[in-house]
Amino acid sequence: MQDMIRKIIEADNEAKALNEANRKAAEEEKLKIEKEAEAIYKQQMDNAKKEIAKNDDYLEKRYNRKWTNIQAKQASALIKLKADYEQDCDRWVDDIVRRVLE
């Protein structure tokens, strides 16, 4: 009978030790998974930041080209308006004076 109780206690102690080992292994796996998830998250964020920076550069160059084109068109339009003014100023003044006096 004592032998049987001793075997039950030993089995119980082995089960407790096995349970503790499993709990520690599960905790270690959980920590390992959390570290891997953190590393993956960091890598994805780094990749996203690089992609955003690349897109920012692309968009900045694109809009700078558009802005330069707009400025060139405005400069060209201003030159044309000044030329039209210089060419037709006297005629416009004469037309305005004539209409006012009529």
Phi and psi in radians as a Rosetta constraint file:
Dihedral C 1 N 2 CA 2 C 2 CIRCULARHARMONIC -1.088 0.35
Dihedral N 2 CA 2 C 2 N 3 CIRCULARHARMONIC -0.644 0.35
Dihedral C 2 N 3 CA 3 C 3 CIRCULARHARMONIC -1.115 0.35
Dihedral N 3 CA 3 C 3 N 4 CIRCULARHARMONIC -0.688 0.35
Dihedral C 3 N 4 CA 4 C 4 CIRCULARHARMONIC -1.163 0.35
Dihedral N 4 CA 4 C 4 N 5 CIRCULARHARMONIC -0.740 0.35
Dihedral C 4 N 5 CA 5 C 5 CIRCULARHARMONIC -1.138 0.35
Dihedral N 5 CA 5 C 5 N 6 CIRCULARHARMONIC -0.739 0.35
Dihedral C 5 N 6 CA 6 C 6 CIRCULARHARMONIC -1.058 0.35
Dihedral N 6 CA 6 C 6 N 7 CIRCULARHARMONIC -0.739 0.35
Dihedral C 6 N 7 CA 7 C 7 CIRCULARHARMONIC -1.146 0.35
Dihedral N 7 CA 7 C 7 N 8 CIRCULARHARMONIC -0.672 0.35
Dihedral C 7 N 8 CA 8 C 8 CIRCULARHARMONIC -1.142 0.35
Dihedral N 8 CA 8 C 8 N 9 CIRCULARHARMONIC -0.757 0.35
Dihedral C 8 N 9 CA 9 C 9 CIRCULARHARMONIC -1.122 0.35
Dihedral N 9 CA 9 C 9 N 10 CIRCULARHARMONIC -0.743 0.35
Dihedral C 9 N 10 CA 10 C 10 CIRCULARHARMONIC -1.088 0.35
Dihedral N 10 CA 10 C 10 N 11 CIRCULARHARMONIC -0.747 0.35
Dihedral C 10 N 11 CA 11 C 11 CIRCULARHARMONIC -1.105 0.35
Dihedral N 11 CA 11 C 11 N 12 CIRCULARHARMONIC -0.708 0.35
Dihedral C 11 N 12 CA 12 C 12 CIRCULARHARMONIC -1.122 0.35
Dihedral N 12 CA 12 C 12 N 13 CIRCULARHARMONIC -0.770 0.35
Dihedral C 12 N 13 CA 13 C 13 CIRCULARHARMONIC -1.098 0.35
Dihedral N 13 CA 13 C 13 N 14 CIRCULARHARMONIC -0.712 0.35
Dihedral C 13 N 14 CA 14 C 14 CIRCULARHARMONIC -1.117 0.35
Dihedral N 14 CA 14 C 14 N 15 CIRCULARHARMONIC -0.707 0.35
Dihedral C 14 N 15 CA 15 C 15 CIRCULARHARMONIC -1.134 0.35
Dihedral N 15 CA 15 C 15 N 16 CIRCULARHARMONIC -0.724 0.35
Dihedral C 15 N 16 CA 16 C 16 CIRCULARHARMONIC -1.125 0.35
Dihedral N 16 CA 16 C 16 N 17 CIRCULARHARMONIC -0.744 0.35
Dihedral C 16 N 17 CA 17 C 17 CIRCULARHARMONIC -1.115 0.35
Dihedral N 17 CA 17 C 17 N 18 CIRCULARHARMONIC -0.758 0.35
Dihedral C 17 N 18 CA 18 C 18 CIRCULARHARMONIC -1.110 0.35
Dihedral N 18 CA 18 C 18 N 19 CIRCULARHARMONIC -0.739 0.35
Dihedral C 18 N 19 CA 19 C 19 CIRCULARHARMONIC -1.082 0.35
Dihedral N 19 CA 19 C 19 N 20 CIRCULARHARMONIC -0.761 0.35
Dihedral C 19 N 20 CA 20 C 20 CIRCULARHARMONIC -1.122 0.35
Dihedral N 20 CA 20 C 20 N 21 CIRCULARHARMONIC -0.729 0.35
Dihedral C 20 N 21 CA 21 C 21 CIRCULARHARMONIC -1.093 0.35
Dihedral N 21 CA 21 C 21 N 22 CIRCULARHARMONIC -0.739 0.35
Dihedral C 21 N 22 CA 22 C 22 CIRCULARHARMONIC -1.124 0.35
Dihedral N 22 CA 22 C 22 N 23 CIRCULARHARMONIC -0.694 0.35
Dihedral C 22 N 23 CA 23 C 23 CIRCULARHARMONIC -1.124 0.35
Dihedral N 23 CA 23 C 23 N 24 CIRCULARHARMONIC -0.753 0.35
Dihedral C 23 N 24 CA 24 C 24 CIRCULARHARMONIC -1.124 0.35
Dihedral N 24 CA 24 C 24 N 25 CIRCULARHARMONIC -0.743 0.35
Dihedral C 24 N 25 CA 25 C 25 CIRCULARHARMONIC -1.099 0.35
Dihedral N 25 CA 25 C 25 N 26 CIRCULARHARMONIC -0.713 0.35
Dihedral C 25 N 26 CA 26 C 26 CIRCULARHARMONIC -1.130 0.35
Dihedral N 26 CA 26 C 26 N 27 CIRCULARHARMONIC -0.732 0.35
Dihedral C 26 N 27 CA 27 C 27 CIRCULARHARMONIC -1.109 0.35
Dihedral N 27 CA 27 C 27 N 28 CIRCULARHARMONIC -0.746 0.35
Dihedral C 27 N 28 CA 28 C 28 CIRCULARHARMONIC -1.101 0.35
Dihedral N 28 CA 28 C 28 N 29 CIRCULARHARMONIC -0.721 0.35
Dihedral C 28 N 29 CA 29 C 29 CIRCULARHARMONIC -1.117 0.35
Dihedral N 29 CA 29 C 29 N 30 CIRCULARHARMONIC -0.709 0.35
Dihedral C 29 N 30 CA 30 C 30 CIRCULARHARMONIC -1.071 0.35
Dihedral N 30 CA 30 C 30 N 31 CIRCULARHARMONIC -0.813 0.35
Dihedral C 30 N 31 CA 31 C 31 CIRCULARHARMONIC -1.095 0.35
Dihedral N 31 CA 31 C 31 N 32 CIRCULARHARMONIC -0.706 0.35
Dihedral C 31 N 32 CA 32 C 32 CIRCULARHARMONIC -1.091 0.35
Dihedral N 32 CA 32 C 32 N 33 CIRCULARHARMONIC -0.782 0.35
Dihedral C 32 N 33 CA 33 C 33 CIRCULARHARMONIC -1.121 0.35
Dihedral N 33 CA 33 C 33 N 34 CIRCULARHARMONIC -0.724 0.35
Dihedral C 33 N 34 CA 34 C 34 CIRCULARHARMONIC -1.089 0.35
Dihedral N 34 CA 34 C 34 N 35 CIRCULARHARMONIC -0.727 0.35
Dihedral C 34 N 35 CA 35 C 35 CIRCULARHARMONIC -1.133 0.35
Dihedral N 35 CA 35 C 35 N 36 CIRCULARHARMONIC -0.740 0.35
Dihedral C 35 N 36 CA 36 C 36 CIRCULARHARMONIC -1.120 0.35
Dihedral N 36 CA 36 C 36 N 37 CIRCULARHARMONIC -0.720 0.35
Dihedral C 36 N 37 CA 37 C 37 CIRCULARHARMONIC -1.111 0.35
Dihedral N 37 CA 37 C 37 N 38 CIRCULARHARMONIC -0.711 0.35
Dihedral C 37 N 38 CA 38 C 38 CIRCULARHARMONIC -1.121 0.35
Dihedral N 38 CA 38 C 38 N 39 CIRCULARHARMONIC -0.723 0.35
Dihedral C 38 N 39 CA 39 C 39 CIRCULARHARMONIC -1.145 0.35
Dihedral N 39 CA 39 C 39 N 40 CIRCULARHARMONIC -0.728 0.35
Dihedral C 39 N 40 CA 40 C 40 CIRCULARHARMONIC -1.120 0.35
Dihedral N 40 CA 40 C 40 N 41 CIRCULARHARMONIC -0.774 0.35
Dihedral C 40 N 41 CA 41 C 41 CIRCULARHARMONIC -1.038 0.35
Dihedral N 41 CA 41 C 41 N 42 CIRCULARHARMONIC -0.816 0.35
Dihedral C 41 N 42 CA 42 C 42 CIRCULARHARMONIC -1.068 0.35
Dihedral N 42 CA 42 C 42 N 43 CIRCULARHARMONIC -0.758 0.35
Dihedral C 42 N 43 CA 43 C 43 CIRCULARHARMONIC -1.102 0.35
Dihedral N 43 CA 43 C 43 N 44 CIRCULARHARMONIC -0.759 0.35
Dihedral C 43 N 44 CA 44 C 44 CIRCULARHARMONIC -1.141 0.35
Dihedral N 44 CA 44 C 44 N 45 CIRCULARHARMONIC -0.689 0.35
Dihedral C 44 N 45 CA 45 C 45 CIRCULARHARMONIC -1.153 0.35
Dihedral N 45 CA 45 C 45 N 46 CIRCULARHARMONIC -0.701 0.35
Dihedral C 45 N 46 CA 46 C 46 CIRCULARHARMONIC -1.082 0.35
Dihedral N 46 CA 46 C 46 N 47 CIRCULARHARMONIC -0.765 0.35
Dihedral C 46 N 47 CA 47 C 47 CIRCULARHARMONIC -1.088 0.35
Dihedral N 47 CA 47 C 47 N 48 CIRCULARHARMONIC -0.749 0.35
Dihedral C 47 N 48 CA 48 C 48 CIRCULARHARMONIC -1.110 0.35
Dihedral N 48 CA 48 C 48 N 49 CIRCULARHARMONIC -0.735 0.35
Dihedral C 48 N 49 CA 49 C 49 CIRCULARHARMONIC -1.103 0.35
Dihedral N 49 CA 49 C 49 N 50 CIRCULARHARMONIC -0.704 0.35
Dihedral C 49 N 50 CA 50 C 50 CIRCULARHARMONIC -1.105 0.35
Dihedral N 50 CA 50 C 50 N 51 CIRCULARHARMONIC -0.750 0.35
Dihedral C 50 N 51 CA 51 C 51 CIRCULARHARMONIC -1.139 0.35
Dihedral N 51 CA 51 C 51 N 52 CIRCULARHARMONIC -0.720 0.35
Dihedral C 51 N 52 CA 52 C 52 CIRCULARHARMONIC -1.101 0.35
Dihedral N 52 CA 52 C 52 N 53 CIRCULARHARMONIC -0.773 0.35
Dihedral C 52 N 53 CA 53 C 53 CIRCULARHARMONIC -1.073 0.35
Dihedral N 53 CA 53 C 53 N 54 CIRCULARHARMONIC -0.720 0.35
Dihedral C 53 N 54 CA 54 C 54 CIRCULARHARMONIC -1.108 0.35
Dihedral N 54 CA 54 C 54 N 55 CIRCULARHARMONIC -0.770 0.35
Dihedral C 54 N 55 CA 55 C 55 CIRCULARHARMONIC -1.153 0.35
Dihedral N 55 CA 55 C 55 N 56 CIRCULARHARMONIC -0.665 0.35
Dihedral C 55 N 56 CA 56 C 56 CIRCULARHARMONIC -1.042 0.35
Dihedral N 56 CA 56 C 56 N 57 CIRCULARHARMONIC -0.783 0.35
Dihedral C 56 N 57 CA 57 C 57 CIRCULARHARMONIC -1.070 0.35
Dihedral N 57 CA 57 C 57 N 58 CIRCULARHARMONIC -0.807 0.35
Dihedral C 57 N 58 CA 58 C 58 CIRCULARHARMONIC -1.042 0.35
Dihedral N 58 CA 58 C 58 N 59 CIRCULARHARMONIC -0.848 0.35
Dihedral C 58 N 59 CA 59 C 59 CIRCULARHARMONIC -1.156 0.35
Dihedral N 59 CA 59 C 59 N 60 CIRCULARHARMONIC -0.671 0.35
Dihedral C 59 N 60 CA 60 C 60 CIRCULARHARMONIC -1.096 0.35
Dihedral N 60 CA 60 C 60 N 61 CIRCULARHARMONIC -0.781 0.35
Dihedral C 60 N 61 CA 61 C 61 CIRCULARHARMONIC -1.100 0.35
Dihedral N 61 CA 61 C 61 N 62 CIRCULARHARMONIC -0.733 0.35
Dihedral C 61 N 62 CA 62 C 62 CIRCULARHARMONIC -1.094 0.35
Dihedral N 62 CA 62 C 62 N 63 CIRCULARHARMONIC -0.835 0.35
Dihedral C 62 N 63 CA 63 C 63 CIRCULARHARMONIC -1.260 0.35
Dihedral N 63 CA 63 C 63 N 64 CIRCULARHARMONIC -0.517 0.35
Dihedral C 63 N 64 CA 64 C 64 CIRCULARHARMONIC -1.131 0.35
Dihedral N 64 CA 64 C 64 N 65 CIRCULARHARMONIC -0.700 0.35
Dihedral C 64 N 65 CA 65 C 65 CIRCULARHARMONIC -1.099 0.35
Dihedral N 65 CA 65 C 65 N 66 CIRCULARHARMONIC -0.775 0.35
Dihedral C 65 N 66 CA 66 C 66 CIRCULARHARMONIC -1.085 0.35
Dihedral N 66 CA 66 C 66 N 67 CIRCULARHARMONIC -0.756 0.35
Dihedral C 66 N 67 CA 67 C 67 CIRCULARHARMONIC -1.095 0.35
Dihedral N 67 CA 67 C 67 N 68 CIRCULARHARMONIC -0.718 0.35
Dihedral C 67 N 68 CA 68 C 68 CIRCULARHARMONIC -1.104 0.35
Dihedral N 68 CA 68 C 68 N 69 CIRCULARHARMONIC -0.730 0.35
Dihedral C 68 N 69 CA 69 C 69 CIRCULARHARMONIC -1.108 0.35
Dihedral N 69 CA 69 C 69 N 70 CIRCULARHARMONIC -0.744 0.35
Dihedral C 69 N 70 CA 70 C 70 CIRCULARHARMONIC -1.106 0.35
Dihedral N 70 CA 70 C 70 N 71 CIRCULARHARMONIC -0.769 0.35
Dihedral C 70 N 71 CA 71 C 71 CIRCULARHARMONIC -1.089 0.35
Dihedral N 71 CA 71 C 71 N 72 CIRCULARHARMONIC -0.697 0.35
Dihedral C 71 N 72 CA 72 C 72 CIRCULARHARMONIC -1.129 0.35
Dihedral N 72 CA 72 C 72 N 73 CIRCULARHARMONIC -0.734 0.35
Dihedral C 72 N 73 CA 73 C 73 CIRCULARHARMONIC -1.126 0.35
Dihedral N 73 CA 73 C 73 N 74 CIRCULARHARMONIC -0.711 0.35
Dihedral C 73 N 74 CA 74 C 74 CIRCULARHARMONIC -1.158 0.35
Dihedral N 74 CA 74 C 74 N 75 CIRCULARHARMONIC -0.694 0.35
Dihedral C 74 N 75 CA 75 C 75 CIRCULARHARMONIC -1.109 0.35
Dihedral N 75 CA 75 C 75 N 76 CIRCULARHARMONIC -0.725 0.35
Dihedral C 75 N 76 CA 76 C 76 CIRCULARHARMONIC -1.128 0.35
Dihedral N 76 CA 76 C 76 N 77 CIRCULARHARMONIC -0.749 0.35
Dihedral C 76 N 77 CA 77 C 77 CIRCULARHARMONIC -1.124 0.35
Dihedral N 77 CA 77 C 77 N 78 CIRCULARHARMONIC -0.685 0.35
Dihedral C 77 N 78 CA 78 C 78 CIRCULARHARMONIC -1.119 0.35
Dihedral N 78 CA 78 C 78 N 79 CIRCULARHARMONIC -0.742 0.35
Dihedral C 78 N 79 CA 79 C 79 CIRCULARHARMONIC -1.060 0.35
Dihedral N 79 CA 79 C 79 N 80 CIRCULARHARMONIC -0.753 0.35
Dihedral C 79 N 80 CA 80 C 80 CIRCULARHARMONIC -1.128 0.35
Dihedral N 80 CA 80 C 80 N 81 CIRCULARHARMONIC -0.744 0.35
Dihedral C 80 N 81 CA 81 C 81 CIRCULARHARMONIC -1.100 0.35
Dihedral N 81 CA 81 C 81 N 82 CIRCULARHARMONIC -0.740 0.35
Dihedral C 81 N 82 CA 82 C 82 CIRCULARHARMONIC -1.098 0.35
Dihedral N 82 CA 82 C 82 N 83 CIRCULARHARMONIC -0.703 0.35
Dihedral C 82 N 83 CA 83 C 83 CIRCULARHARMONIC -1.138 0.35
Dihedral N 83 CA 83 C 83 N 84 CIRCULARHARMONIC -0.755 0.35
Dihedral C 83 N 84 CA 84 C 84 CIRCULARHARMONIC -1.072 0.35
Dihedral N 84 CA 84 C 84 N 85 CIRCULARHARMONIC -0.726 0.35
Dihedral C 84 N 85 CA 85 C 85 CIRCULARHARMONIC -1.093 0.35
Dihedral N 85 CA 85 C 85 N 86 CIRCULARHARMONIC -0.854 0.35
Dihedral C 85 N 86 CA 86 C 86 CIRCULARHARMONIC -1.090 0.35
Dihedral N 86 CA 86 C 86 N 87 CIRCULARHARMONIC -0.635 0.35
Dihedral C 86 N 87 CA 87 C 87 CIRCULARHARMONIC -1.321 0.35
Dihedral N 87 CA 87 C 87 N 88 CIRCULARHARMONIC -0.699 0.35
Dihedral C 87 N 88 CA 88 C 88 CIRCULARHARMONIC -1.935 0.35
Dihedral N 88 CA 88 C 88 N 89 CIRCULARHARMONIC 0.074 0.35
Dihedral C 88 N 89 CA 89 C 89 CIRCULARHARMONIC -0.978 0.35
Dihedral N 89 CA 89 C 89 N 90 CIRCULARHARMONIC -0.881 0.35
Dihedral C 89 N 90 CA 90 C 90 CIRCULARHARMONIC -1.090 0.35
Dihedral N 90 CA 90 C 90 N 91 CIRCULARHARMONIC -0.733 0.35
Dihedral C 90 N 91 CA 91 C 91 CIRCULARHARMONIC -1.110 0.35
Dihedral N 91 CA 91 C 91 N 92 CIRCULARHARMONIC -0.703 0.35
Dihedral C 91 N 92 CA 92 C 92 CIRCULARHARMONIC -1.133 0.35
Dihedral N 92 CA 92 C 92 N 93 CIRCULARHARMONIC -0.751 0.35
Dihedral C 92 N 93 CA 93 C 93 CIRCULARHARMONIC -1.101 0.35
Dihedral N 93 CA 93 C 93 N 94 CIRCULARHARMONIC -0.775 0.35
Dihedral C 93 N 94 CA 94 C 94 CIRCULARHARMONIC -1.067 0.35
Dihedral N 94 CA 94 C 94 N 95 CIRCULARHARMONIC -0.747 0.35
Dihedral C 94 N 95 CA 95 C 95 CIRCULARHARMONIC -1.099 0.35
Dihedral N 95 CA 95 C 95 N 96 CIRCULARHARMONIC -0.736 0.35
Dihedral C 95 N 96 CA 96 C 96 CIRCULARHARMONIC -1.144 0.35
Dihedral N 96 CA 96 C 96 N 97 CIRCULARHARMONIC -0.793 0.35
Dihedral C 96 N 97 CA 97 C 97 CIRCULARHARMONIC -1.093 0.35
Dihedral N 97 CA 97 C 97 N 98 CIRCULARHARMONIC -0.763 0.35
Dihedral C 97 N 98 CA 98 C 98 CIRCULARHARMONIC -1.064 0.35
Dihedral N 98 CA 98 C 98 N 99 CIRCULARHARMONIC -0.750 0.35
Dihedral C 98 N 99 CA 99 C 99 CIRCULARHARMONIC -1.202 0.35
Dihedral N 99 CA 99 C 99 N 100 CIRCULARHARMONIC -0.624 0.35
Dihedral C 99 N 100 CA 100 C 100 CIRCULARHARMONIC -1.200 0.35
Dihedral N 100 CA 100 C 100 N 101 CIRCULARHARMONIC -0.695 0.35
Dihedral C 100 N 101 CA 101 C 101 CIRCULARHARMONIC -1.367 0.35
Dihedral N 101 CA 101 C 101 N 102 CIRCULARHARMONIC -0.295 0.35
